[in-house]
């Protein structure tokens, strides 16, 4: 069961108070029990002494019966209602004076002075007896212990209900204080509920308690990252639309030229340009789809053991036709190296590196694909190098940005997406990218170093 923060705070505050009050009430009960015994004994002793001092000098003419009434103040004690007393002339069989509720038999049959617990009508009584200085008269006074316990229970009951009332008032006060303290959070919640779904502006932190401020600031940081991600996606869609608009317009133009061609030679040239445009558009669309798939599956991407040499060999075969059309040579030199990663993503990584080398390399050039395991670090190293015009040193870091195109090259036009995919896939595999010169110190070379992976690990 989920509780609100208010109820949790109220429980956290009131539980120690309730436990403390229960401990206090237990202590009060024990203390009042001890005090009551002392007060009862003192009360009985005072009553007996007052009766002794109130007795007349001549007792021979007194008749037996309830003749004596105790002196009372303006607010008589309830203890007098339950008090019984007797005045005995030692040696006689009946008391000469007794209270109305006192029994005929002595409260203390042994007629010893002092305190004692006796049985009166089968019930325990607390009795005090005292004898005058002549040793002739003894006064006995007592109360039933049930009456004493009832009086104690009465005061405990008053204390219990008083404590419960105080706890309820205190709980109400604490609840109001908690509600008042959480008003800034309630205003923040209402503000968030009224927001537009795409409103990622930071939440206001003014008036927020300092205990809650780190949570709100962390949430603001998340909103900022989401805003940046959404801005990046908007920019991506805008750039993708722009990139697709240009080749589609070119395809339409070449189609019209082919339809209006006056000779077979002109039609052939227009169709060649049309095929080239279709190839470029298809490549751009594939890269956009790869980019979208990587973004969509980055939280659920499954990694396993992948043979890097097999991936390189498979990709090289895919590009043999393209290399042949450009009179380029694809040289593959691989070792049996396994890495932990996603097979489809690693295929996209290698495919874009090879496509980039073929597209920007010189006709008749050479592209080398290699993979091996570094003997010192144990890392798996993938290298794609060419002997083309290469990349300017000051642009080598920026070529991995989305839609960035370098200024150096052979005049081929790319989309600026391929190498950005390489960088994102490498980061997802905790791999490091390094760039430099290509074959024989010329051209462009790119190396991807994957973390060390034991050969026997699945």
VEXTORZA-11146 format. One record per residue (C-alpha): residue number from 1; residue in three letters; y, x, z. Coordinates in steps of 0.1 Angstrom, whole numbers, m for minus. Layout:
<sites>
num->NUM	residu->ALA	py->Y	px->X	pz->Z .
...
</sites>
This chain:
<sites>
num->1	residu->UNK	py->0	px->0	pz->0 .
num->2	residu->UNK	py->34	px->14	pz->m11 .
num->3	residu->UNK	py->62	px->11	pz->15 .
num->4	residu->UNK	py->99	px->14	pz->7 .
num->5	residu->UNK	py->119	px->44	pz->19 .
num->6	residu->UNK	py->137	px->21	pz->43 .
num->7	residu->UNK	py->105	px->9	pz->59 .
num->8	residu->UNK	py->91	px->44	pz->61 .
num->9	residu->UNK	py->123	px->57	pz->78 .
num->10	residu->UNK	py->124	px->27	pz->102 .
num->11	residu->UNK	py->87	px->33	pz->111 .
num->12	residu->UNK	py->94	px->71	pz->115 .
num->13	residu->UNK	py->123	px->64	pz->139 .
num->14	residu->UNK	py->109	px->35	pz->159 .
num->15	residu->UNK	py->74	px->48	pz->164 .
num->16	residu->UNK	py->84	px->77	pz->186 .
num->17	residu->UNK	py->108	px->54	pz->205 .
num->18	residu->UNK	py->81	px->28	pz->210 .
num->19	residu->UNK	py->56	px->55	pz->222 .
num->20	residu->UNK	py->83	px->70	pz->245 .
num->21	residu->UNK	py->90	px->35	pz->259 .
num->22	residu->UNK	py->53	px->28	pz->265 .
num->23	residu->UNK	py->50	px->62	pz->284 .
num->24	residu->UNK	py->81	px->53	pz->304 .
num->25	residu->UNK	py->67	px->18	pz->312 .
num->26	residu->UNK	py->34	px->34	pz->324 .
num->27	residu->UNK	py->54	px->58	pz->346 .
num->28	residu->UNK	py->75	px->29	pz->359 .
num->29	residu->UNK	py->44	px->10	pz->368 .
num->30	residu->UNK	py->29	px->38	pz->388 .
num->31	residu->UNK	py->62	px->45	pz->405 .
num->32	residu->UNK	py->68	px->9	pz->413 .
num->33	residu->UNK	py->33	px->6	pz->427 .
num->34	residu->UNK	py->39	px->35	pz->451 .
num->35	residu->UNK	py->74	px->23	pz->460 .
num->36	residu->UNK	py->62	px->m12	pz->466 .
num->37	residu->UNK	py->36	px->0	pz->491 .
num->38	residu->UNK	py->63	px->19	pz->510 .
num->39	residu->UNK	py->88	px->m10	pz->509 .
num->40	residu->UNK	py->62	px->m35	pz->520 .
num->41	residu->UNK	py->52	px->m14	pz->549 .
num->42	residu->UNK	py->89	px->m9	pz->559 .
num->43	residu->UNK	py->95	px->m46	pz->555 .
num->44	residu->UNK	py->66	px->m56	pz->577 .
num->45	residu->UNK	py->77	px->m31	pz->603 .
num->46	residu->UNK	py->112	px->m44	pz->604 .
num->47	residu->UNK	py->100	px->m80	pz->607 .
num->48	residu->UNK	py->77	px->m71	pz->636 .
num->49	residu->UNK	py->105	px->m53	pz->654 .
num->50	residu->UNK	py->129	px->m82	pz->650 .
num->51	residu->UNK	py->104	px->m106	pz->664 .
num->52	residu->UNK	py->98	px->m84	pz->694 .
num->53	residu->UNK	py->135	px->m81	pz->701 .
num->54	residu->UNK	py->139	px->m119	pz->697 .
num->55	residu->UNK	py->112	px->m128	pz->723 .
num->56	residu->UNK	py->126	px->m143	pz->756 .
num->57	residu->UNK	py->119	px->m127	pz->789 .
num->58	residu->UNK	py->99	px->m157	pz->803 .
num->59	residu->UNK	py->69	px->m164	pz->781 .
num->60	residu->UNK	py->49	px->m184	pz->806 .
num->61	residu->UNK	py->65	px->m217	pz->798 .
num->62	residu->UNK	py->62	px->m215	pz->760 .
num->63	residu->UNK	py->38	px->m237	pz->742 .
num->64	residu->UNK	py->18	px->m224	pz->713 .
num->65	residu->UNK	py->29	px->m232	pz->678 .
num->66	residu->UNK	py->54	px->m222	pz->651 .
num->67	residu->UNK	py->85	px->m220	pz->674 .
num->68	residu->UNK	py->102	px->m188	pz->660 .
num->69	residu->UNK	py->122	px->m186	pz->628 .
num->70	residu->UNK	py->133	px->m153	pz->614 .
num->71	residu->UNK	py->170	px->m145	pz->609 .
num->72	residu->UNK	py->180	px->m148	pz->572 .
num->73	residu->UNK	py->209	px->m136	pz->552 .
num->74	residu->UNK	py->229	px->m154	pz->525 .
num->75	residu->UNK	py->202	px->m146	pz->499 .
num->76	residu->UNK	py->168	px->m148	pz->516 .
num->77	residu->UNK	py->140	px->m127	pz->501 .
num->78	residu->UNK	py->110	px->m142	pz->483 .
num->79	residu->UNK	py->88	px->m121	pz->505 .
num->80	residu->UNK	py->96	px->m144	pz->535 .
num->81	residu->UNK	py->78	px->m172	pz->517 .
num->82	residu->UNK	py->45	px->m153	pz->517 .
num->83	residu->UNK	py->50	px->m136	pz->551 .
num->84	residu->UNK	py->28	px->m147	pz->581 .
num->85	residu->UNK	py->33	px->m135	pz->617 .
num->86	residu->UNK	py->18	px->m141	pz->651 .
num->87	residu->UNK	py->30	px->m133	pz->687 .
num->88	residu->UNK	py->1	px->m127	pz->711 .
num->89	residu->UNK	py->0	px->m123	pz->748 .
num->90	residu->UNK	py->m28	px->m99	pz->751 .
num->91	residu->UNK	py->m58	px->m114	pz->768 .
num->92	residu->UNK	py->m52	px->m150	pz->755 .
num->93	residu->UNK	py->m73	px->m166	pz->728 .
num->94	residu->UNK	py->m45	px->m181	pz->707 .
num->95	residu->UNK	py->m10	px->m169	pz->697 .
num->96	residu->UNK	py->19	px->m182	pz->716 .
num->97	residu->UNK	py->41	px->m181	pz->685 .
num->98	residu->UNK	py->31	px->m181	pz->649 .
num->99	residu->UNK	py->46	px->m189	pz->615 .
num->100	residu->UNK	py->36	px->m222	pz->598 .
num->101	residu->UNK	py->13	px->m205	pz->573 .
num->102	residu->UNK	py->m3	px->m181	pz->598 .
num->103	residu->UNK	py->m39	px->m187	pz->607 .
num->104	residu->UNK	py->m52	px->m193	pz->642 .
num->105	residu->UNK	py->m73	px->m162	pz->643 .
num->106	residu->UNK	py->m55	px->m129	pz->648 .
num->107	residu->UNK	py->m43	px->m111	pz->617 .
num->108	residu->UNK	py->m56	px->m79	pz->632 .
num->109	residu->UNK	py->m86	px->m87	pz->654 .
num->110	residu->UNK	py->m87	px->m52	pz->670 .
num->111	residu->UNK	py->m52	px->m56	pz->684 .
num->112	residu->UNK	py->m44	px->m20	pz->676 .
num->113	residu->UNK	py->m9	px->m10	pz->667 .
num->114	residu->UNK	py->0	px->2	pz->633 .
num->115	residu->UNK	py->m9	px->m6	pz->597 .
num->116	residu->UNK	py->m43	px->m18	pz->585 .
num->117	residu->UNK	py->m60	px->m37	pz->557 .
num->118	residu->UNK	py->m78	px->m68	pz->571 .
num->119	residu->UNK	py->m97	px->m97	pz->558 .
num->120	residu->UNK	py->m81	px->m131	pz->563 .
num->121	residu->UNK	py->m100	px->m161	pz->550 .
num->122	residu->UNK	py->m119	px->m138	pz->528 .
num->123	residu->UNK	py->m88	px->m122	pz->512 .
num->124	residu->UNK	py->m75	px->m87	pz->519 .
num->125	residu->UNK	py->m41	px->m86	pz->538 .
num->126	residu->UNK	py->m17	px->m57	pz->546 .
num->127	residu->UNK	py->m10	px->m61	pz->583 .
num->128	residu->UNK	py->13	px->m43	pz->608 .
num->129	residu->UNK	py->11	px->m48	pz->645 .
num->130	residu->UNK	py->33	px->m35	pz->673 .
num->131	residu->UNK	py->32	px->m39	pz->712 .
num->132	residu->UNK	py->62	px->m41	pz->735 .
num->133	residu->UNK	py->69	px->m15	pz->761 .
num->134	residu->UNK	py->51	px->m35	pz->788 .
num->135	residu->UNK	py->19	px->m35	pz->768 .
num->136	residu->UNK	py->16	px->m73	pz->773 .
num->137	residu->UNK	py->30	px->m88	pz->740 .
num->138	residu->UNK	py->19	px->m78	pz->705 .
num->139	residu->UNK	py->34	px->m91	pz->673 .
num->140	residu->UNK	py->14	px->m90	pz->641 .
num->141	residu->UNK	py->28	px->m96	pz->606 .
num->142	residu->UNK	py->12	px->m94	pz->572 .
num->143	residu->UNK	py->11	px->m105	pz->536 .
num->144	residu->UNK	py->m18	px->m111	pz->513 .
num->145	residu->UNK	py->m22	px->m83	pz->488 .
num->146	residu->UNK	py->m25	px->m109	pz->460 .
num->147	residu->UNK	py->11	px->m119	pz->467 .
num->148	residu->UNK	py->21	px->m83	pz->466 .
num->149	residu->UNK	py->4	px->m78	pz->432 .
num->150	residu->UNK	py->20	px->m110	pz->419 .
num->151	residu->UNK	py->54	px->m97	pz->429 .
num->152	residu->UNK	py->47	px->m64	pz->412 .
num->153	residu->UNK	py->35	px->m82	pz->380 .
num->154	residu->UNK	py->67	px->m102	pz->380 .
num->155	residu->UNK	py->89	px->m71	pz->379 .
num->156	residu->UNK	py->66	px->m54	pz->354 .
num->157	residu->UNK	py->69	px->m86	pz->332 .
num->158	residu->UNK	py->107	px->m85	pz->335 .
num->159	residu->UNK	py->107	px->m48	pz->326 .
num->160	residu->UNK	py->83	px->m54	pz->297 .
num->161	residu->UNK	py->103	px->m82	pz->281 .
num->162	residu->UNK	py->136	px->m63	pz->287 .
num->163	residu->UNK	py->121	px->m32	pz->269 .
num->164	residu->UNK	py->109	px->m53	pz->240 .
num->165	residu->UNK	py->143	px->m69	pz->236 .
num->166	residu->UNK	py->160	px->m35	pz->237 .
num->167	residu->UNK	py->135	px->m21	pz->211 .
num->168	residu->UNK	py->142	px->m51	pz->188 .
num->169	residu->UNK	py->180	px->m46	pz->191 .
num->170	residu->UNK	py->175	px->m9	pz->186 .
num->171	residu->UNK	py->153	px->m15	pz->156 .
num->172	residu->UNK	py->179	px->m38	pz->141 .
num->173	residu->UNK	py->206	px->m12	pz->146 .
num->174	residu->UNK	py->185	px->15	pz->131 .
num->175	residu->UNK	py->176	px->m7	pz->101 .
num->176	residu->UNK	py->213	px->m14	pz->95 .
num->177	residu->UNK	py->221	px->23	pz->98 .
num->178	residu->UNK	py->194	px->32	pz->73 .
num->179	residu->UNK	py->205	px->5	pz->49 .
num->180	residu->UNK	py->241	px->18	pz->51 .
num->181	residu->UNK	py->229	px->54	pz->46 .
num->182	residu->UNK	py->210	px->44	pz->15 .
num->183	residu->UNK	py->238	px->25	pz->m2 .
num->184	residu->UNK	py->246	px->54	pz->m25 .
num->185	residu->UNK	py->210	px->54	pz->m37 .
num->186	residu->UNK	py->211	px->17	pz->m43 .
num->187	residu->UNK	py->243	px->21	pz->m63 .
num->188	residu->UNK	py->226	px->49	pz->m83 .
num->189	residu->UNK	py->196	px->27	pz->m89 .
num->190	residu->UNK	py->218	px->m2	pz->m101 .
num->191	residu->UNK	py->237	px->22	pz->m124 .
num->192	residu->UNK	py->204	px->34	pz->m139 .
num->193	residu->UNK	py->191	px->m1	pz->m144 .
num->194	residu->UNK	py->223	px->m11	pz->m163 .
num->195	residu->UNK	py->221	px->19	pz->m187 .
num->196	residu->UNK	py->213	px->19	pz->m223 .
num->197	residu->UNK	py->179	px->33	pz->m232 .
num->198	residu->UNK	py->195	px->62	pz->m251 .
num->199	residu->UNK	py->221	px->70	pz->m225 .
num->200	residu->UNK	py->212	px->104	pz->m212 .
num->201	residu->UNK	py->245	px->112	pz->m194 .
num->202	residu->UNK	py->241	px->130	pz->m161 .
num->203	residu->UNK	py->239	px->108	pz->m130 .
num->204	residu->UNK	py->269	px->109	pz->m106 .
num->205	residu->UNK	py->263	px->130	pz->m75 .
num->206	residu->UNK	py->294	px->120	pz->m56 .
num->207	residu->UNK	py->286	px->104	pz->m23 .
num->208	residu->UNK	py->249	px->112	pz->m26 .
num->209	residu->UNK	py->234	px->125	pz->7 .
num->210	residu->UNK	py->227	px->163	pz->5 .
num->211	residu->UNK	py->190	px->156	pz->12 .
num->212	residu->UNK	py->188	px->136	pz->m20 .
num->213	residu->UNK	py->212	px->157	pz->m41 .
num->214	residu->UNK	py->186	px->183	pz->m52 .
num->215	residu->UNK	py->164	px->154	pz->m66 .
num->216	residu->UNK	py->193	px->139	pz->m85 .
num->217	residu->UNK	py->203	px->173	pz->m98 .
num->218	residu->UNK	py->168	px->180	pz->m109 .
num->219	residu->UNK	py->167	px->146	pz->m127 .
num->220	residu->UNK	py->201	px->155	pz->m143 .
num->221	residu->UNK	py->185	px->187	pz->m156 .
num->222	residu->UNK	py->157	px->167	pz->m171 .
num->223	residu->UNK	py->182	px->144	pz->m187 .
num->224	residu->UNK	py->200	px->174	pz->m202 .
num->225	residu->UNK	py->168	px->188	pz->m216 .
num->226	residu->UNK	py->159	px->154	pz->m230 .
num->227	residu->UNK	py->193	px->151	pz->m246 .
num->228	residu->UNK	py->189	px->185	pz->m262 .
num->229	residu->UNK	py->155	px->176	pz->m275 .
num->230	residu->UNK	py->168	px->143	pz->m289 .
num->231	residu->UNK	py->197	px->162	pz->m305 .
num->232	residu->UNK	py->173	px->186	pz->m320 .
num->233	residu->UNK	py->152	px->158	pz->m334 .
num->234	residu->UNK	py->182	px->141	pz->m348 .
num->235	residu->UNK	py->193	px->173	pz->m364 .
num->236	residu->UNK	py->157	px->178	pz->m377 .
num->237	residu->UNK	py->157	px->144	pz->m393 .
num->238	residu->UNK	py->191	px->149	pz->m409 .
num->239	residu->UNK	py->181	px->184	pz->m422 .
num->240	residu->UNK	py->148	px->171	pz->m434 .
num->241	residu->UNK	py->165	px->142	pz->m452 .
num->242	residu->UNK	py->189	px->166	pz->m468 .
num->243	residu->UNK	py->161	px->190	pz->m478 .
num->244	residu->UNK	py->141	px->162	pz->m494 .
num->245	residu->UNK	py->170	px->147	pz->m512 .
num->246	residu->UNK	py->177	px->178	pz->m533 .
num->247	residu->UNK	py->142	px->183	pz->m548 .
num->248	residu->UNK	py->137	px->146	pz->m553 .
num->249	residu->UNK	py->170	px->145	pz->m573 .
num->250	residu->UNK	py->158	px->176	pz->m593 .
num->251	residu->UNK	py->125	px->159	pz->m600 .
num->252	residu->UNK	py->143	px->128	pz->m613 .
num->253	residu->UNK	py->165	px->150	pz->m635 .
num->254	residu->UNK	py->136	px->169	pz->m650 .
num->255	residu->UNK	py->117	px->137	pz->m656 .
num->256	residu->UNK	py->147	px->123	pz->m676 .
num->257	residu->UNK	py->149	px->156	pz->m695 .
num->258	residu->UNK	py->112	px->155	pz->m704 .
num->259	residu->UNK	py->116	px->119	pz->m716 .
num->260	residu->UNK	py->145	px->127	pz->m738 .
num->261	residu->UNK	py->131	px->160	pz->m751 .
num->262	residu->UNK	py->135	px->163	pz->m789 .
num->263	residu->UNK	py->107	px->188	pz->m793 .
num->264	residu->UNK	py->74	px->196	pz->m778 .
num->265	residu->UNK	py->88	px->230	pz->m766 .
num->266	residu->UNK	py->117	px->213	pz->m747 .
num->267	residu->UNK	py->93	px->188	pz->m732 .
num->268	residu->UNK	py->70	px->216	pz->m721 .
num->269	residu->UNK	py->98	px->234	pz->m704 .
num->270	residu->UNK	py->109	px->202	pz->m686 .
num->271	residu->UNK	py->74	px->195	pz->m675 .
num->272	residu->UNK	py->70	px->230	pz->m662 .
num->273	residu->UNK	py->102	px->226	pz->m641 .
num->274	residu->UNK	py->89	px->192	pz->m630 .
num->275	residu->UNK	py->56	px->207	pz->m618 .
num->276	residu->UNK	py->75	px->234	pz->m600 .
num->277	residu->UNK	py->97	px->209	pz->m583 .
num->278	residu->UNK	py->67	px->188	pz->m573 .
num->279	residu->UNK	py->50	px->218	pz->m559 .
num->280	residu->UNK	py->81	px->227	pz->m538 .
num->281	residu->UNK	py->85	px->191	pz->m526 .
num->282	residu->UNK	py->49	px->189	pz->m517 .
num->283	residu->UNK	py->51	px->221	pz->m497 .
num->284	residu->UNK	py->83	px->209	pz->m479 .
num->285	residu->UNK	py->66	px->176	pz->m471 .
num->286	residu->UNK	py->35	px->194	pz->m458 .
num->287	residu->UNK	py->56	px->216	pz->m436 .
num->288	residu->UNK	py->75	px->186	pz->m422 .
num->289	residu->UNK	py->43	px->169	pz->m414 .
num->290	residu->UNK	py->29	px->200	pz->m398 .
num->291	residu->UNK	py->60	px->203	pz->m377 .
num->292	residu->UNK	py->58	px->166	pz->m366 .
num->293	residu->UNK	py->21	px->169	pz->m358 .
num->294	residu->UNK	py->27	px->200	pz->m336 .
num->295	residu->UNK	py->54	px->182	pz->m317 .
num->296	residu->UNK	py->33	px->151	pz->m312 .
num->297	residu->UNK	py->2	px->170	pz->m301 .
num->298	residu->UNK	py->17	px->198	pz->m280 .
num->299	residu->UNK	py->8	px->180	pz->m247 .
num->300	residu->UNK	py->m27	px->172	pz->m258 .
num->301	residu->UNK	py->m37	px->202	pz->m279 .
num->302	residu->UNK	py->m73	px->214	pz->m273 .
num->303	residu->UNK	py->m79	px->251	pz->m273 .
num->304	residu->UNK	py->m112	px->268	pz->m279 .
num->305	residu->UNK	py->m127	px->300	pz->m292 .
num->306	residu->UNK	py->m115	px->306	pz->m328 .
num->307	residu->UNK	py->m127	px->335	pz->m351 .
num->308	residu->UNK	py->m95	px->348	pz->m364 .
num->309	residu->UNK	py->m112	px->367	pz->m393 .
num->310	residu->UNK	py->m127	px->334	pz->m406 .
num->311	residu->UNK	py->m93	px->317	pz->m405 .
num->312	residu->UNK	py->m76	px->346	pz->m425 .
num->313	residu->UNK	py->m104	px->346	pz->m451 .
num->314	residu->UNK	py->m102	px->309	pz->m456 .
num->315	residu->UNK	py->m64	px->309	pz->m460 .
num->316	residu->UNK	py->m66	px->339	pz->m484 .
num->317	residu->UNK	py->m90	px->319	pz->m507 .
num->318	residu->UNK	py->m65	px->289	pz->m507 .
num->319	residu->UNK	py->m37	px->312	pz->m520 .
num->320	residu->UNK	py->m57	px->331	pz->m546 .
num->321	residu->UNK	py->m45	px->308	pz->m574 .
num->322	residu->UNK	py->m9	px->311	pz->m564 .
num->323	residu->UNK	py->m12	px->349	pz->m561 .
num->324	residu->UNK	py->m28	px->350	pz->m596 .
num->325	residu->UNK	py->1	px->330	pz->m611 .
num->326	residu->UNK	py->26	px->355	pz->m597 .
num->327	residu->UNK	py->3	px->385	pz->m606 .
num->328	residu->UNK	py->2	px->394	pz->m569 .
num->329	residu->UNK	py->m27	px->410	pz->m551 .
num->330	residu->UNK	py->m41	px->397	pz->m518 .
num->331	residu->UNK	py->m58	px->424	pz->m498 .
num->332	residu->UNK	py->m79	px->412	pz->m468 .
num->333	residu->UNK	py->m90	px->437	pz->m441 .
num->334	residu->UNK	py->m104	px->419	pz->m410 .
num->335	residu->UNK	py->m126	px->426	pz->m380 .
num->336	residu->UNK	py->m146	px->401	pz->m360 .
num->337	residu->UNK	py->m119	px->391	pz->m335 .
num->338	residu->UNK	py->m119	px->359	pz->m315 .
num->339	residu->UNK	py->m89	px->343	pz->m298 .
num->340	residu->UNK	py->m85	px->312	pz->m277 .
num->341	residu->UNK	py->m65	px->286	pz->m295 .
num->342	residu->UNK	py->m64	px->255	pz->m317 .
num->343	residu->UNK	py->m81	px->260	pz->m351 .
num->344	residu->UNK	py->m57	px->237	pz->m371 .
num->345	residu->UNK	py->m26	px->253	pz->m356 .
num->346	residu->UNK	py->m38	px->289	pz->m362 .
num->347	residu->UNK	py->m45	px->278	pz->m398 .
num->348	residu->UNK	py->m9	px->266	pz->m402 .
num->349	residu->UNK	py->3	px->299	pz->m387 .
num->350	residu->UNK	py->m16	px->321	pz->m411 .
num->351	residu->UNK	py->m9	px->298	pz->m441 .
num->352	residu->UNK	py->29	px->299	pz->m435 .
num->353	residu->UNK	py->29	px->337	pz->m431 .
num->354	residu->UNK	py->9	px->342	pz->m464 .
num->355	residu->UNK	py->30	px->316	pz->m482 .
num->356	residu->UNK	py->62	px->333	pz->m471 .
num->357	residu->UNK	py->49	px->367	pz->m483 .
num->358	residu->UNK	py->38	px->354	pz->m517 .
num->359	residu->UNK	py->70	px->334	pz->m522 .
num->360	residu->UNK	py->94	px->361	pz->m513 .
num->361	residu->UNK	py->74	px->390	pz->m526 .
num->362	residu->UNK	py->80	px->406	pz->m560 .
num->363	residu->UNK	py->59	px->396	pz->m590 .
num->364	residu->UNK	py->30	px->420	pz->m593 .
num->365	residu->UNK	py->34	px->429	pz->m556 .
num->366	residu->UNK	py->8	px->434	pz->m529 .
num->367	residu->UNK	py->2	px->414	pz->m497 .
num->368	residu->UNK	py->m21	px->427	pz->m470 .
num->369	residu->UNK	py->m38	px->405	pz->m443 .
num->370	residu->UNK	py->m53	px->423	pz->m414 .
num->371	residu->UNK	py->m67	px->415	pz->m380 .
num->372	residu->UNK	py->m82	px->437	pz->m353 .
num->373	residu->UNK	py->m84	px->441	pz->m315 .
num->374	residu->UNK	py->m61	px->467	pz->m300 .
num->375	residu->UNK	py->m82	px->493	pz->m282 .
num->376	residu->UNK	py->m57	px->499	pz->m255 .
num->377	residu->UNK	py->m45	px->464	pz->m245 .
num->378	residu->UNK	py->m75	px->443	pz->m258 .
num->379	residu->UNK	py->m51	px->420	pz->m276 .
num->380	residu->UNK	py->m60	px->405	pz->m309 .
num->381	residu->UNK	py->m35	px->415	pz->m336 .
num->382	residu->UNK	py->m28	px->396	pz->m368 .
num->383	residu->UNK	py->m6	px->413	pz->m394 .
num->384	residu->UNK	py->7	px->401	pz->m428 .
num->385	residu->UNK	py->28	px->426	pz->m448 .
num->386	residu->UNK	py->41	px->429	pz->m483 .
num->387	residu->UNK	py->60	px->454	pz->m504 .
num->388	residu->UNK	py->88	px->430	pz->m516 .
num->389	residu->UNK	py->125	px->431	pz->m509 .
num->390	residu->UNK	py->121	px->425	pz->m472 .
num->391	residu->UNK	py->145	px->410	pz->m447 .
num->392	residu->UNK	py->178	px->426	pz->m435 .
num->393	residu->UNK	py->174	px->440	pz->m400 .
num->394	residu->UNK	py->202	px->419	pz->m386 .
num->395	residu->UNK	py->184	px->387	pz->m398 .
num->396	residu->UNK	py->149	px->395	pz->m385 .
num->397	residu->UNK	py->154	px->375	pz->m353 .
num->398	residu->UNK	py->170	px->345	pz->m369 .
num->399	residu->UNK	py->144	px->339	pz->m396 .
num->400	residu->UNK	py->123	px->321	pz->m370 .
num->401	residu->UNK	py->150	px->295	pz->m365 .
num->402	residu->UNK	py->144	px->261	pz->m381 .
num->403	residu->UNK	py->160	px->257	pz->m415 .
num->404	residu->UNK	py->174	px->292	pz->m415 .
num->405	residu->UNK	py->171	px->311	pz->m448 .
num->406	residu->UNK	py->177	px->348	pz->m451 .
num->407	residu->UNK	py->202	px->363	pz->m476 .
num->408	residu->UNK	py->179	px->390	pz->m489 .
num->409	residu->UNK	py->150	px->384	pz->m512 .
num->410	residu->UNK	py->140	px->378	pz->m548 .
num->411	residu->UNK	py->160	px->346	pz->m554 .
num->412	residu->UNK	py->132	px->322	pz->m544 .
num->413	residu->UNK	py->143	px->292	pz->m525 .
num->414	residu->UNK	py->125	px->281	pz->m493 .
num->415	residu->UNK	py->128	px->254	pz->m468 .
num->416	residu->UNK	py->134	px->274	pz->m437 .
num->417	residu->UNK	py->106	px->256	pz->m419 .
num->418	residu->UNK	py->76	px->279	pz->m423 .
num->419	residu->UNK	py->85	px->308	pz->m400 .
num->420	residu->UNK	py->98	px->284	pz->m374 .
num->421	residu->UNK	py->63	px->268	pz->m373 .
num->422	residu->UNK	py->49	px->303	pz->m369 .
num->423	residu->UNK	py->71	px->309	pz->m339 .
num->424	residu->UNK	py->63	px->276	pz->m322 .
num->425	residu->UNK	py->26	px->280	pz->m327 .
num->426	residu->UNK	py->27	px->315	pz->m314 .
num->427	residu->UNK	py->46	px->304	pz->m283 .
num->428	residu->UNK	py->20	px->276	pz->m277 .
num->429	residu->UNK	py->m8	px->303	pz->m277 .
num->430	residu->UNK	py->12	px->327	pz->m255 .
num->431	residu->UNK	py->13	px->352	pz->m284 .
num->432	residu->UNK	py->41	px->377	pz->m291 .
num->433	residu->UNK	py->57	px->381	pz->m326 .
num->434	residu->UNK	py->71	px->414	pz->m338 .
num->435	residu->UNK	py->86	px->420	pz->m372 .
num->436	residu->UNK	py->94	px->452	pz->m392 .
num->437	residu->UNK	py->89	px->469	pz->m425 .
num->438	residu->UNK	py->60	px->461	pz->m446 .
num->439	residu->UNK	py->37	px->482	pz->m468 .
num->440	residu->UNK	py->47	px->518	pz->m470 .
num->441	residu->UNK	py->79	px->512	pz->m452 .
num->442	residu->UNK	py->90	px->487	pz->m477 .
num->443	residu->UNK	py->91	px->449	pz->m477 .
num->444	residu->UNK	py->85	px->428	pz->m447 .
num->445	residu->UNK	py->58	px->428	pz->m421 .
num->446	residu->UNK	py->50	px->404	pz->m393 .
num->447	residu->UNK	py->25	px->409	pz->m365 .
num->448	residu->UNK	py->13	px->383	pz->m340 .
num->449	residu->UNK	py->m4	px->397	pz->m308 .
num->450	residu->UNK	py->m26	px->372	pz->m290 .
num->451	residu->UNK	py->m36	px->376	pz->m253 .
num->452	residu->UNK	py->m67	px->396	pz->m246 .
num->453	residu->UNK	py->m98	px->374	pz->m248 .
num->454	residu->UNK	py->m133	px->387	pz->m239 .
num->455	residu->UNK	py->m157	px->385	pz->m268 .
num->456	residu->UNK	py->m183	px->366	pz->m248 .
num->457	residu->UNK	py->m159	px->339	pz->m235 .
num->458	residu->UNK	py->m164	px->304	pz->m248 .
</sites>
